[in-house]
Amino acid sequence: MCCGDCECRPIGWLLGLPFALLAVLVSLVGAIIWIIGLPISCICPCCLCVTVLLEVAVELVKAPLHVMTWFTSKIPC
């Protein structure tokens, strides 16, 4: 079980779970964009827009983690 000094917040985790599942879908879109954009940026590294698009895709892949940490930080118990 949780101790008094840890950051265990099961209610926040449970409330954030449906939104994290939606974020997983967004993450899959980001992974597809990243897989398609990576060879394009290797072929033509001068395209700045592809590099920016890849950075956005990486943030989309990290979306479920951001959603869960946000929810668990907002719920006090």
N, C-alpha and C positions, 0 to 999 in steps of 0.2 A: 504494500500500500504506500501511499504518499506520506512523506514526512513533512514537518512544518516548514522547512527551509527550501524545498525543491519547487520547481516550476510546473508541477503536475496539475493540469486543469482539465479534468475529463469532460465537464459540461461544455466548455468552450470547444473542445475537440469534437464532441458529438454534434454541436450546433454548426460547426464549420464543415463537417463531413460532406453534406450535399453540395455545398459550394466548391469544395475541393474536387469533387467528382466532375463538376462542370469545368473546373480549371484543368482537369486532366484532358478533356476534349480540346480545350484551347492549347494545351501543351502539345497534343498530337499535331495540331495544325502548325504550330511553331516548329516541330521537328521536321515536318514535310517541307516547310519553307527553307529550313536550314539545309536539308539534304539536297534540295534543288539548287539553292543559292551558292553552296560551297564550291561546286565545280565551276560555276559561272564566275565567281570571284577569283578562282585560280587561273582561269583562262584569260580574263580581262581584269587585272587588278586595278586598273585606272578608273573603273566604275565605282564612284563613291557611294552611289545610291544602293548598290548591292551590298556593300559593307555595312551600311546603316541598317538595311533590311535584315542582315544576318544577326546584328546585335539585338534587334527587336525580337527576332526568332528565338535567340537564346534566353531572353527575358520571358518570353511566352512559355518556354520549356520549364522555367523555374516557377511558374505561376502557382502550381499546387502548394509548393512549400511556402510561398509568400502568403497565400490565403490562410493556410493553417496557422502560421505564426501570428498573423493578424488577429484571427478569431480567438486564439488562446490567450493573446495578450489583452484583449478587451473584456473577457469574462473573468471576474475575480475569483470564482471558486471552481 
